[in-house]
Amino acid sequence: MNHLWSPWRMEYIENHEKEDGCVFCNAQAQADGAENLIAHRGRLAYVILNRYPYTSGHVMVIPFKHVPNLEALDSATRAEMMELTSRCTAVLRDVYRTHSFNVGINIGEAAGAGVEGHVHIHVVPRWAGDTNFMSTVGGTRVLPEALEETYKRIRQGFETTDTQR
């Protein structure tokens, strides 16, 4: 292979630090759609696709309240975030037939938080054998589907489970 094209990375390289304010607060202020990638809104928190995902289906659960850590949230918000995290795994399992998940929270710069001031939970779908030579040796991820398609599938998954509740 002579070339591996990953054009979506250039947007991240050139623009990821240019947004004024908090990226999560800015997203939640917009109408839902493929532009802001919010797949589902709860009462106190919401689910958004990661614009620069580790795998297809990588989502985050984010409180509407802008706080840097879990202890700054009230118990109702923490509870809703965990319920949404559970719903994410159910939706992703249904939509993507995932085998497993990584669920995590990076709180603070030393822990690797990309957005330090607004706590959030990552839900990353995993499949047996999904760590291949590209990510291990090449340090590059290959995503099999466009982010807009991922958004449509996950949004539809939430809508389907909403009607079943």
N, C-alpha and C positions, 0 to 999 in steps of 0.2 A: 504494500500500500504506500503510495507516494504522498497522499494528502488526506487529512481528516478535517472536514469543514464543520465548524461549530459557530456559525455567525451570531447566534444569540449571545455568546460570551462578550462580543465587542460592546454591546449596549451596556452590559454590566461593568466592563473595564472603564468605559468612558463616562458613564452616568451614575453609577451606584452611590456616589457621595455628593451629588449635586442637588439633590432634593432638599428644599427648605422644610424644616420641621421634621416631625416624626413620620416615617414612611407608613406606619400602621395607623396613626391618627389621620393622616391624609387619605389613606385608602378608605377608612370607615366613613369619612365624610362624603364620599362619592356614591352615586347610585350603583347598585350591584350590576355587574356585567363582566365581560371578558377584559375590560380595561383595568378594573381594580382587582379582579380575581377572587372576590368574596363569594364563596360557594354557599354559605349558610350564615344567617344571623340568628343568634339567640337573644335573650332578654338582656344579659350582662356581658356576653362574649360572642365572638364570631369565628368562623373558619375561613381561612384564605389560603390559596395556593402559594407555595414558595415560588417567586419569580425566577429563581436560580436553583432549581431542585437537584437533590442528590439522586433521586429516581423519579420516574413518572408517578404522579399521585402524591408527591411530598406536599403535605399541608401543614398549617400551623393553626393553633387555637389561641386566640388573643382576646384579652379583656378589653372592653371599650374604654375603661379607665386607664389612663397613662400612668403606670407605676413601674418602678424598676425591679421589684421582687414580689414573691408570693405573700410574704407576711404583711405587705402594704395593702393587700386586697382583703375585702370582707369575706366571711366564710361562704356566703351565698354565691359570690363570684367564683371562688375557688371550686366550689361544688359543681357549678355549671360548666366550668372549664373541663373538669374531669368527665362529666357526662358527655360533653361534646367530643372529648378525646375518644371515649368509648364508641360514640356514634361514628366518628371518623374511621375507626378500625372496622366497624361493621360495613360501612359504605364502601371502603376501599377493598375489603375482602370480597364483597359482592361484585364490584365494578371491575377489579383487576385480578381477582382470583389469587390474592397474595398468599404466601406461605407463612410469613412472619412480619413483625414490625419492630422498628426502633422508635421508642417514644422518649423524648428527652427535653430538658430545660437547661439552657446555658445562662446562668445568672451572673452577670458581671464580665468585664473584659478578660480577666485571668481565666475564666471558664470558657471563653470563646464566643461570647455573645456578640453577634453582628449588629444587633440593635439593643444597646445596653439599657436605655431608659424605659423600655416598654416590654415587660416580661411576656413570654409566649412559650407555648409547648409545641415542639416539632413532632409530627407523626410521619414516619418514613416507611413506606411499604417495602418489603424485602421478599425475595424469591430465592429458592435453593440455587446456588451457583451464580448469583448476580454479581459477585465480586470477581470480575474477570481480569485479564491482562491489561485492558485499557485503563481501568481505574487503579489497579495495583501497581503496574509497571509504568504506564504512560501518564499517570496522574490526570487522566481525562475521563469524563463520564460520557456515555453515549445514551441518549434518550430516544426511544423508538417512536415518540409521538410529539406533535407540536403542543405547546402549552395551552393554546386555545381549545384544542380537542380534549385535553385533560380536563380543562375547566368545564366544558360541556358535559362530559361524562360524570364528573363528581357532582356537579350541580344537579344533574338529573337524578343521581343516586340519592341525594338528600331530599329532593322533591318526592321521590318514590317512597322513601321511608317516612316522610311527613304525612303522606296520605294514608299510610298503614298504621299510624299511631292513633 
